[in-house]
């Protein structure tokens, strides 16, 4: 008896390559954003026009909210009018324009224009890219879906890790023009790689406005949204914590001892480089959890997707408790080692793997076939809502003199407590949720809903 293994879809290497370069561009730009706003921003006369820490955190998270709001716009374009491929190509060019604005203009106008174009481009393609991964699979090779979403997430974090190590150095040595230009070049490469794979992709054509609205009103569409929206709202709290690795964690890192001595080697870091540890750890944790931790936990209880997410939110709270401990040392006049924040990153990365990787696949499989991008965009709206929570808190607590009502230990404990309350709510919701799986069936809809290349 012969055993046949599932065949890898031909378009996957182009999707993975595109995602690597695109994530390099996004995370490289994002890694230096708060430092740029607080130390490099100028006015039109070339004079320093720096933001306060609270103001920079507010605008940083407002950009994050916009970046994860535009997936809804991109999903509607893809599902009703352009299809995923054309949406990704055209909005990627808008994305490149945003990087160009940041590289050429270090004023608040250049910042506003650059971040607006990046939010439209990066946000608009997000639901299309992740849904496009799932579209490459059918019943014949669905056993590869879990593995490919893992590879997809690894490509994200390889690009992010390299860029978050490199871009702060470029900013420190060459200034913001070069530091923002390099991510822009990588985004152009990402667009080129995706275009090169145009004839290898399985393409799901747009369904049109009428069929799209019918799908939304269908029992499956209504059921999916009613079931998923409460989950997305709760996951938003996780993102309000996680997204602060680029804001409050970077600002905390600037007050710490950035010299690292590992015994066999020692080196100095920049505060904005610490974020790269998250991406490096993801590369380790994804296979470790998939092939080690999850099978071990399954021996004792069924580890559903929602249970993974709940455990992840608890871990996110614990990471902020570590940051609160660091703040006690800083407020006492000390300068604790950055190794303490590295411990917080280990805990938060474990949380991310359990929440984000799981939720990404969960959002795809729970969506009816004609609503894949739309449901993905609603998942990404949870990241937008998380950034809005962080932006609102920082905007609310800032006093007219630039100081904050809530700061230091209290600030981090507030978010830790919020996450723990959310984990309790997720636990009770998971006990009544029934999971379903919707996958594209290429064989049965060839020529009707799915087309190759062209």
N, C-alpha and C positions, 0 to 999 in steps of 0.2 A: 504494500500500500504506500503510495507516494504522498508526501506531505508538501503542500505548496504554501509559501509564505506570501503575505500581503505585499503588493507592489507599492513603492513610494511614488506619489504623484509627481509628475515632471516639473511642475511649477514651484514646488516647495523650496528648492535651493535659491531661487530668485527672491522669494518672499523673505527667507531667512537673511539673505545678503542685504536686501533693502532695509529690513528692520534693524540690522546691526548698524548700518551707516546712519539711518534716521535717528536712532536712539543716541548715537554718538553726538549728533548735532544738537539734539534737544537737551540732553543732560549736561553736555559741555557748556552750553549757554546758561542753563539754569544753575549750574554749580557756582558760577561767579556773579550771579545776578544781585544778591544782597550785598556782596562786597562792592560791586560796581556802584550800586545806589548810595552806599554809605561812605565811599572813599574816592570815587572817580567821576561822579556826575558833575557836569559844568553847565553854566548858562550860556546864552548866545554870545556873550562878551568874552567867553573863555575863563570866567571866574568860577571857583568852586561853588557848587550848589548841592551839597550833600544832604541826604535825608537822615532823620533820626532813626534809631533802631526800631522803635514801634511803628513809625511811618513806613519804613522799608519792609517790615514784616507784613503790614497791611496791604501794600501794593503787590508784594510778592504773591500773597495768597489770593488777591483779587485776580491777578494774571492766571494763577492756577485754576481758579473757578471758571474764568472765561475759556481757558484751554480745554476744560472738560465739559463745558456747556455746548461748544460748537460740534461735538459728535452728533448731537440731535440734528443739526443742520446738515451735516455730511451724510447721515443715515437717510434722511428724506431725499436728498439729491440722488443718492445711490439707488435706493429701492424704488423710487417713483420715476426718475428721469434718466440719469446717466449710466447707471450700473456701477458696481464697485470699482472696476478697472479705470474707467474714465474719471471718476470722482477722485481717485487716488492721484492720478497723473496731474490733473489740473490744479488741485489744491496743494500738491507738492510744490508747484511753481510759485504759488502765493507764499508758501512756507519759506522758500529760498529768498523771496523779496524781503521778508521780515528780518532775516539774518543780515541782509545787505544794509538795511536801515540802521541796525545796531552797530555794524562795523564802521559806517561812515559818519555817524552823528552821535556824540556823547552828551547831548542835551536831553532835557525831559521830553522835548518833542520827538527826537529820534527814538528815545526809549518807548514812548507811547505808540508811535507808528510801528516800530519793530515788533513789540509785544502783541499788538493788535493783529498784524499779519501772521505772526507765528501761531497765535491762538486760533485764528481761522483755519490756517493750513494744517497745523499739527492736530488740532481738535477735530477738524473735519474728516481727516483720513483715519482716525483711530478706530471707529467701529467697523469701517470698511476693511482695514488691514486684518484685524483679528477675525472678523467673520469670513474674510476671503480664505484664511487658513482652513477653517472648517468646511468651506465649500469644495475644497479639493478632495474630500472624502465621501465615500458612499458606504453602503452595507458591506461591500466586498473588502474594504480595507479599513473599516471603522476601528479595528483593534489597534491601529497605529495612532489614533486620534490623541489619546492621553500622552503618548510619547512625543508626538510632534508639538503639542502645546507646551510640553516641557522644553523641547529644543527652541521653540519660539521664544520662550521666556529667558532661556540661556543666552540667545542672541541679543536680546534687549540688554541684559546685564553685562555681557562682554563689551558691547559698545559703550554702555554707561560707565563701566569701571575705567576703561582706558581714557575716556574723555574727561572724567572727573579728576583723574590724576594729572592729565596733561594741561587742560585749559587753565586751571589756577596758576600754573607755572608760566604759561604764556602771558597771562594778565600781569603777573608780578614782574616779568622781564621786559615784555614788549608793549604792554598797555592794552586797553580795551579794543582797539581797532583790529589788531592781529588776533586777540583772544576770541573775538566774535566772528572774525572772518573764517577761521579754520572750521568751526562747526557749520558755517554756511556752505563751504566747499563740500563737506561731507554730505550735506543735505542734497546738493546737486548730484553727487555720486549715487546717493540712494535712489533718486528719481530715475537716473540713467539705468541702474541695475533693474529696477522694476519694469522699465520700458523694454529692456532686452528680453525679458521673460514673457512678453505679450502673447506669443504664440504657443506657450506651454501651459497657460492657466485654464482651469475650468472656470467659465464665466456664467454667472447667473444673471440674466438680463433683468432690467427694471420691470416691475409688474404694472406700472402705470398708476395714475391717481385713483381711478375707480376700484380696481382690484385691491389696491393697497388699503383703501378705506374699508372695503369689504372684509379684508383679512383682520383689520383692527377690530371690527365689530363682530367677528366670528366668535363662536364659543371658545375656541382654542386661544385666540388672541386676547379676549377679555380675561380668560382664566390665567394666562401667563402673566399679564400685567397686574391683576389683582393679587396674585401670589408673590410676585417678585418685588413690587414696589415697597412693601414693608421691609423686605430684606435689604434693598438698596438704601433705604433711609437709615437703617441701623448701621450698615457698613460705612456710611458717610462719616460716622464718628471715628472709625478706625483711620480713615484717610485724613481727618483733621489732626490726628497725631502724627501719622507717617509723613505727611508732606512737610512737617516742621523740621525734618532733617536738613532742609535747604535754607531754613530761616533761623528759628530759635536755637537749634543745635549748632549751627555755624557760629552764631554770635556768642554762644556759650564757649565754644571751642577757642575763640580768640582770647578768652580770659584764662586759659589753661596752659600748662606746660606742654609744649608741642614737641619736645625732644623725646624720642622713643629709643629705649635701650633694651634690646632683646637678648643681650648676652653675647651672642655670636655676631651681632651687627647692631649699629645704632645710626639714627638719622633724625632729621628735623622735618616736620610736616607743616603745610599751610592749613589753616583752619577749614578752608573750603574743600581740601582734599580728602578729609576724613569720610566724606560721603561715599567715596569709591569703595570703602570697606563693605558697604551694603551689597553692592553688585558682585564683589568677589565672593562674599559669603553665600549669595544666592546660587552661584555656580556650584558651590559645594553642597548646599542644603537641598536643592531640588532633587538630585539623584539619591542623596542620603535619606531624605524623607520618603521618597517614592519606593525605594527598594529596601529600606531598613526600618525606619521609625513607624510608617503606616502599617506594614504587615505585622510588626510586633504589637501595635496597639489593637489591631483587628482580632488578636487572640483573646482579648478581654471584652471588647464591645464593638458593635458595628460602627465604623467610622464614616458616617455620611458626610456629604459636602458641607452641610450646615453645621455639623459638629466640629469639623476642622476649622471653619470660619469662627465659631464661638471661642474655641481654644486660642486661636490667633489673636482675637481682640483682647483676651485676658493677658496674653504675653505683651501686647502693645502697651497696656496699662503698666505692666511691670518695668518696661523700658523707661517710662517716664518717672517711675519711682527712683530708678537709678540716677536719672538726670536731676531729680530733686535732691538726692544725696550729694551729688556733685556741687549743687548750688549752696548747700550748707557749708561746704568747705570754702567756696569762693567768698561767700558773705562773711565768713570768719577771718578773711584776710589771706587765705591760703591760695596757692596756685596748683591745684591737683593735676596729676598726670593725665594726659589725653587717653591713656590706657583705660581709665574709668569710663570714658565715653565710648570707647571701643566695646566694652562689655555691654553697654546699652544698645549698641548696634547689633551685637550678636543676638540679643533677645528680640529686638525689633525685626531683624531679618527673618528669624524663625516665625514671627507673627506674620510677616509679609507673605512668606511661602504658603502658610496655611490659609491665609485670607485671599491674597490676590491671584495666585495660580489657580486655586480652587474656584474662585468666583468667576474668573475668566472663562473657564470651561463650562461652569454651571450656567452662566448667562447664555452661552451659545446653545447648549443642549436643551434648555428649557424653552427656547423660542421656536415657534412654528416656522417652517422653512421660508415663507414669504416675508417674515418679520425679523430675520436674523440681525441685520444692521440696526434696525430700530431698537430692538431689545438690548443689543450691545451698547447703544448710545445711552439708554436709560441706566445701564450698569455704570457707564462712565460719568453720568450725571451725579452718581454718588460721590465720585472724587471731587467734582465741582462743588457739591454741597459741603463736603468736608473742608475744602479750602475756604468756602464762605463762612463756615463756623469759625475757623482760625482767624480769618480776616475780620469778622465781626467782633470777636473777643479782643483782638489787638486794637481795632478802631475804638471800641468802647472804653478800654482801660487807659488809653492815652490821655494825659492831661495837657493843657495848653503849653506848658513849658517843655514838652517832649518826654517827660518821665511817665511812668505807668502806675496806675492804681494797684494792679496785681502784677507782681514781678517775682523773679527768683524762685524760691522753693514753692511758694503758694501757686505760682503760675503752672509749674509742672504737675503739682499734686491735683490741681483743678482738672486738668485733662486726663490724668490717671483715673480719677474718680468717675469722670464722665464715661470712660471706656468700660469700667467695671459694671456700671449700671446697664450699659448697652449689652454687655455679654450676658447678663441675666435675662434681658428681654429676648435676645437671640436664642438662648437655651429653651425658653418656653415656646417660642414660635417654631423651633425645629421639631418639637414633639408632635406637631399637628400638620407638618408640611409633607405632601406626597410628591416625590421627585418623578419627572418624566424625561424622556429623551427624544428629541426630534433631530434627524439627520437627513441631509440631502440624499435622494436616491437617484444617482446619475443614470443608472441603467433604464429606469422606468420613465424618466422625464427628458431623456436626450432629445434635443430638437424642440422641446416645448418650454421647459424652464431653464435648462442648462445648455450652454454651448461652449465649445473649445475654441481658443485662439481667435483669429479673425481680425 
